[in-house]
Amino acid sequence: MSEALPPKTCSIERMVTVDADVAKVLSGEKTATRRNGRYADIGEIMELQGRKFEVTNVYSQSLGELTDENIKAEGYSSVEEYKNYIMSMHAGMPWMPQMRVWVHEFREV
């Protein structure tokens, strides 16, 4: 799976910024994040509170393709819980299963 990725649309420093999400990354509950743009390249390092996390995979996925495993990596227990969280962050945005997002998977180094 080595298809060329399009240019980044944002910087890795903005990939995980919500305090609750930062806490989930630091506790090991969250090992992936979905954004509507590409925030990092594979191998890039994200730093949170002095700890380093390496991006291990970046790929596109539609919201309708979310699996229980995907949601667990996001730090949530169900697709519904994740959906409610996303909707609370983006008031008025409809949940569209066909909408594509960029998945950024990472691990502590």
N, CA and C of each residue as an Amber inpcrd file, in Angstrom:
protein
   327
   0.8480000  -1.1880000   0.0000000   0.0000000   0.0000000   0.0000000
   0.8860000   1.2420000   0.0000000   1.5730000   1.4810000  -1.0820000
   2.5040000   2.6060000  -1.1290000   2.0980000   3.6320000  -2.1810000
   0.7780000   3.9040000  -2.2540000   0.3210000   4.9020000  -3.2070000
   0.7690000   6.2890000  -2.7440000   1.0560000   7.1510000  -3.6850000
   1.5140000   8.5010000  -3.3530000   0.3820000   9.2630000  -2.6720000
   0.7220000   9.9420000  -1.5950000  -0.2620000  10.7340000  -0.8620000
  -0.2840000  12.1590000  -1.4140000  -1.4470000  12.8090000  -1.4030000
  -1.4950000  14.2070000  -1.8360000  -0.7740000  15.0890000  -0.8100000
  -0.4940000  16.3370000  -1.1660000   0.1850000  17.2370000  -0.2190000
  -0.6170000  17.3890000   1.0720000   0.1040000  17.6520000   2.1550000
  -0.5570000  17.8950000   3.4350000  -1.3780000  19.1840000   3.3340000
  -2.4790000  19.2160000   4.0770000  -3.3290000  20.3990000   4.0970000
  -3.1900000  21.1690000   5.4000000  -2.4800000  20.6050000   6.3670000
  -2.2910000  21.2470000   7.6650000  -1.0000000  20.6800000   8.2570000
  -0.5960000  21.1850000   9.4210000   0.6520000  20.7060000  10.0200000
   0.3630000  19.7170000  11.1470000   1.3400000  18.8700000  11.4150000
   1.1980000  17.8250000  12.4310000   0.9170000  18.4220000  13.8130000
   1.3810000  19.6410000  14.0670000   1.1430000  20.2800000  15.3690000
  -0.3420000  20.4810000  15.6460000  -1.1560000  20.5040000  14.6060000
  -2.5970000  20.7290000  14.7710000  -3.3970000  19.4380000  14.6970000
  -2.7060000  18.2980000  14.6120000  -3.3920000  17.0170000  14.4010000
  -4.2340000  16.6090000  15.6120000  -3.6840000  16.7100000  16.8080000
  -4.4200000  16.3680000  18.0330000  -4.2760000  17.5600000  18.9730000
  -5.3610000  18.3270000  19.1310000  -5.2730000  19.5590000  19.9240000
  -6.2930000  19.6440000  21.0540000  -7.3860000  18.8820000  20.9780000
  -8.4140000  18.9240000  22.0170000  -7.8670000  18.2340000  23.2670000
  -7.9760000  18.9000000  24.4180000  -7.3970000  18.3740000  25.6610000
  -7.8090000  16.9290000  25.9540000  -9.0830000  16.6020000  25.7530000
  -9.5520000  15.2300000  26.0250000  -8.8610000  14.2280000  25.1000000
  -8.6330000  14.6170000  23.8470000  -7.9490000  13.7270000  22.9050000
  -6.4720000  13.5950000  23.2600000  -5.8370000  14.7010000  23.6460000
  -4.4330000  14.6520000  24.0690000  -4.2900000  13.6840000  25.2350000
  -5.1950000  13.7670000  26.2000000  -5.1520000  12.8720000  27.3660000
  -5.2940000  11.4180000  26.9290000  -6.1630000  11.1450000  25.9580000
  -6.3450000   9.7700000  25.4650000  -5.0820000   9.2630000  24.7670000
  -4.4020000  10.1380000  24.0210000  -3.1460000   9.7330000  23.3700000
  -2.1070000   9.4160000  24.4410000  -1.9700000  10.3030000  25.4200000
  -0.9510000  10.1210000  26.4630000  -1.2030000   8.8710000  27.3030000
  -2.4710000   8.4820000  27.4690000  -2.7970000   7.2870000  28.2620000
  -2.7390000   6.0100000  27.4200000  -2.5570000   6.1560000  26.1010000
  -2.5030000   4.9940000  25.2280000  -3.8550000   4.5420000  24.7040000
  -4.9390000   5.2460000  25.0840000  -6.2840000   4.8930000  24.6180000
  -6.4930000   5.2380000  23.1510000  -5.8060000   6.2730000  22.6720000
  -6.0140000   6.7790000  21.3150000  -4.7360000   6.5910000  20.5070000
  -4.8330000   5.8110000  19.4200000  -3.6580000   5.5550000  18.5720000
  -3.9250000   5.9370000  17.1200000  -5.0540000   6.6330000  16.8930000
  -5.3930000   7.0990000  15.5510000  -6.2760000   8.3330000  15.6650000
  -6.2180000   9.1660000  14.6470000  -7.1230000  10.3090000  14.5820000
  -7.5460000  10.5220000  13.1420000  -8.7800000  10.9320000  12.9720000
  -9.3400000  11.2080000  11.6440000  -9.5390000  12.7050000  11.5030000
  -9.0870000  13.2220000  10.3790000  -9.2370000  14.6520000  10.0890000
  -9.7410000  14.7900000   8.6640000 -10.3270000  15.9590000   8.3540000
 -10.8410000  16.1240000   6.9890000  -9.7420000  16.5270000   6.0200000
  -8.5270000  16.7100000   6.5200000  -7.3640000  16.9730000   5.6860000
  -6.2230000  16.0730000   6.1030000  -5.1330000  16.1670000   5.3660000
  -3.9490000  15.3680000   5.7050000  -2.9990000  16.2310000   6.5170000
  -2.7190000  15.8020000   7.7570000  -1.9340000  16.5960000   8.7050000
  -0.5070000  16.0910000   8.8780000  -0.1990000  14.8950000   8.3750000
   1.1250000  14.3240000   8.6390000   1.5170000  13.3270000   7.5620000
   2.8140000  13.1200000   7.4510000   3.3780000  12.0900000   6.5930000
   3.7760000  10.9100000   7.4700000   3.8250000   9.7190000   6.8830000
   4.3080000   8.5370000   7.6000000   5.7480000   8.8130000   8.0330000
   6.0450000   8.5090000   9.2910000   7.3820000   8.7410000   9.8350000
   7.5320000  10.0780000  10.5390000   6.5860000  10.9720000  10.3550000
   6.6460000  12.2800000  11.0070000   6.3770000  12.1120000  12.5030000
   6.9440000  12.9950000  13.3140000   6.8180000  12.9070000  14.7660000
   5.8990000  14.0050000  15.2900000   4.9180000  13.5900000  16.0800000
   4.0130000  14.5110000  16.7780000   4.4860000  14.5530000  18.2260000
   4.5960000  15.7550000  18.7870000   5.0130000  15.8740000  20.1750000
   3.8620000  16.4100000  21.0080000   3.5430000  15.6860000  22.0940000
   2.4880000  16.0960000  23.0120000   3.0440000  16.0740000  24.4300000
   3.0660000  17.2200000  25.0630000   3.5490000  17.3380000  26.4440000
   4.8960000  16.6470000  26.6410000   5.8000000  16.8670000  25.6860000
   7.1630000  16.3470000  25.7930000   7.3300000  14.8940000  25.3820000
   6.2550000  14.2260000  25.0150000   6.3390000  12.8360000  24.5510000
   6.1880000  12.8060000  23.0430000   6.8770000  11.8510000  22.4070000
   6.9010000  11.7880000  20.9460000   6.1080000  10.5940000  20.4330000
   5.3550000  10.8540000  19.3550000   4.5310000   9.8360000  18.7180000
   4.8190000   9.8620000  17.2310000   5.1650000   8.6810000  16.6820000
   5.4920000   8.5790000  15.2610000   4.2560000   8.1590000  14.4750000
   4.0080000   8.8520000  13.3630000   2.9080000   8.4930000  12.4780000
   3.3380000   7.2420000  11.7190000   2.5470000   6.1760000  11.8470000
   2.9030000   4.8820000  11.2490000   2.1060000   4.5740000   9.9860000
   0.9640000   5.2470000   9.7950000   0.1560000   5.0030000   8.6090000
  -0.7510000   6.2010000   8.3680000  -0.9900000   6.5060000   7.1060000
  -1.9050000   7.5750000   6.7080000  -2.6860000   7.0600000   5.5060000
  -4.0140000   7.1030000   5.6010000  -4.8350000   6.6430000   4.4850000
  -6.2080000   7.3030000   4.5360000  -6.9070000   7.2440000   3.4170000
  -8.2440000   7.8130000   3.3020000  -9.2870000   6.7370000   3.5930000
 -10.3860000   7.1500000   4.2450000 -11.4520000   6.2190000   4.6040000
 -12.7660000   7.0090000   4.6250000 -13.8570000   6.3550000   4.2590000
 -15.1490000   7.0370000   4.3900000 -15.7000000   6.7680000   5.7920000
 -16.5100000   7.6960000   6.2840000 -17.0900000   7.5190000   7.6180000
 -17.9410000   6.2550000   7.6850000 -18.5450000   5.8780000   6.5630000
 -19.3590000   4.6700000   6.5240000 -18.5570000   3.3790000   6.6430000
 -17.2420000   3.4630000   6.4660000 -16.3700000   2.2830000   6.5600000
 -15.8320000   2.0540000   7.9710000 -16.1710000   2.9280000   8.9140000
 -15.6460000   2.7970000  10.2780000 -16.0070000   1.4480000  10.8900000
 -15.0130000   0.8130000  11.5060000 -15.2210000  -0.4680000  12.1800000
 -15.0620000  -0.2740000  13.6840000 -15.4580000  -1.2660000  14.4510000
 -15.2670000  -1.2160000  15.9030000 -13.7860000  -1.0420000  16.2340000
 -12.9280000  -1.7160000  15.4700000 -11.4750000  -1.6090000  15.6980000
 -10.9970000  -0.1730000  15.4470000 -11.5060000   0.4530000  14.3660000
 -11.1600000   1.8480000  14.0820000 -11.5570000   2.7540000  15.2500000
 -12.7600000   2.5540000  15.7520000 -13.2890000   3.4060000  16.8120000
 -12.5100000   3.2180000  18.1040000 -12.1290000   1.9740000  18.4050000
 -11.3110000   1.7070000  19.5980000  -9.9740000   2.4520000  19.4910000
  -9.3700000   2.4670000  18.2950000  -8.1050000   3.1840000  18.0930000
  -8.2870000   4.6940000  18.2640000  -9.4970000   5.1900000  18.0220000
  -9.8120000   6.6050000  18.2230000 -10.0510000   6.9240000  19.7000000
 -10.1880000   5.8840000  20.5230000 -10.4180000   6.0920000  21.9520000
 -11.8860000   6.1090000  22.3420000 -12.7490000   5.5410000  21.5080000
 -14.1870000   5.5030000  21.7780000 -14.6820000   4.0690000  21.8000000
 -15.8310000   3.8450000  22.4400000 -16.3270000   2.4850000  22.5950000
 -17.2950000   2.0650000  21.4970000 -17.8570000   3.0450000  20.7530000
 -18.8050000   2.6880000  19.6920000 -18.7910000   3.7580000  18.6060000
 -19.2530000   3.3750000  17.4270000 -19.3540000   4.3360000  16.3250000
 -20.2860000   5.4790000  16.7400000 -21.3750000   5.1400000  17.4370000
 -22.3440000   6.1590000  17.8700000 -21.6950000   7.1740000  18.8190000
 -20.8750000   6.6890000  19.7570000 -20.1800000   7.5870000  20.6860000
 -19.2210000   8.5080000  19.9210000 -18.4830000   7.9460000  18.9820000
 -17.5590000   8.7390000  18.1690000 -18.3310000   9.7590000  17.3290000
 -19.4150000   9.3160000  16.7080000 -20.2460000  10.1930000  15.8790000
 -20.7610000  11.3770000  16.7110000 -21.2520000  11.1050000  17.9180000
 -21.7520000  12.1710000  18.7970000 -20.6470000  13.1540000  19.1510000
 -19.4370000  12.6340000  19.3920000 -18.2940000  13.5000000  19.6990000
 -17.9850000  14.4150000  18.5060000 -17.8980000  13.8340000  17.3100000
 -17.5950000  14.6130000  16.1060000 -18.6680000  15.6660000  15.8630000
 -19.9250000  15.2840000  15.9980000 -21.0310000  16.2200000  15.7740000
 -21.0030000  17.3570000  16.8000000 -20.5720000  17.0810000  18.0230000
 -20.5010000  18.1400000  19.0390000 -19.3710000  19.1260000  18.7230000
 -18.3430000  18.6480000  18.0220000 -17.2100000  19.5160000  17.6580000
 -17.5300000  20.3880000  16.4440000 -18.4240000  19.9120000  15.5890000
 -18.7470000  20.5980000  14.3320000 -20.2510000  20.8200000  14.2630000
 -20.7360000  21.7720000  15.0410000 -22.1750000  22.0400000  15.1180000
 -22.7630000  22.2960000  13.7350000 -23.8770000  21.6470000  13.4740000
 -24.5720000  21.8560000  12.2110000 -24.0670000  21.0180000  11.0530000
 -22.9460000  20.3390000  11.2340000 -22.4090000  19.5020000  10.1670000
 -23.1780000  18.1820000  10.1310000 -23.6730000  17.7910000   8.9640000
 -24.3610000  16.4940000   8.8920000 -23.3550000  15.3420000   8.9140000
 -23.7630000  14.2120000   9.4490000 -22.9390000  12.9960000   9.4130000
 -23.2260000  12.3200000   8.0780000 -22.2370000  12.2880000   7.2080000
 -22.4280000  11.6970000   5.8870000 -21.5200000  10.4860000   5.7380000
 -22.1030000   9.2750000   5.7000000 -21.2950000   8.0560000   5.6010000
 -20.3320000   8.0610000   4.4090000 -20.6860000   8.7620000   3.3300000
 -19.8240000   8.7760000   2.1470000 -18.6700000   9.7810000   2.2660000
 -18.7160000  10.6550000   3.2970000 -17.6470000  11.6470000   3.4610000
 -16.3190000  10.9490000   3.7370000 -15.2810000  11.3660000   3.0110000
 -13.9630000  10.7620000   3.1950000 -13.1340000  11.6120000   4.1530000
 -12.3920000  10.9280000   5.0090000 -11.5040000  11.5800000   5.9670000
 -10.1180000  10.9480000   5.8470000  -9.1350000  11.6140000   6.4100000
  -7.7720000  11.0770000   6.4450000  -7.5260000  10.4730000   7.8140000
  -7.1060000   9.2260000   7.8070000  -6.7810000   8.5070000   9.0390000
  -5.2700000   8.6420000   9.2590000  -4.8970000   9.0250000  10.4690000
  -3.4900000   9.1230000  10.8720000  -3.3020000   8.1750000  12.0510000
  -2.5520000   7.1020000  11.8630000  -2.2690000   6.1580000  12.9430000
  -0.8750000   6.4610000  13.4810000  -0.7010000   6.3060000  14.8080000
   0.5880000   6.6570000  15.4180000   0.8630000   5.7770000  16.6300000
   2.1360000   5.7980000  17.0360000   2.5630000   5.0560000  18.2240000
   3.6390000   5.8660000  18.9390000   3.7320000   5.6580000  20.2340000
   4.7540000   6.3890000  21.0040000   6.1360000   5.8400000  20.6800000
   7.1030000   6.7270000  20.5910000   8.4940000   6.3260000  20.3240000
   9.3940000   6.7840000  21.4510000
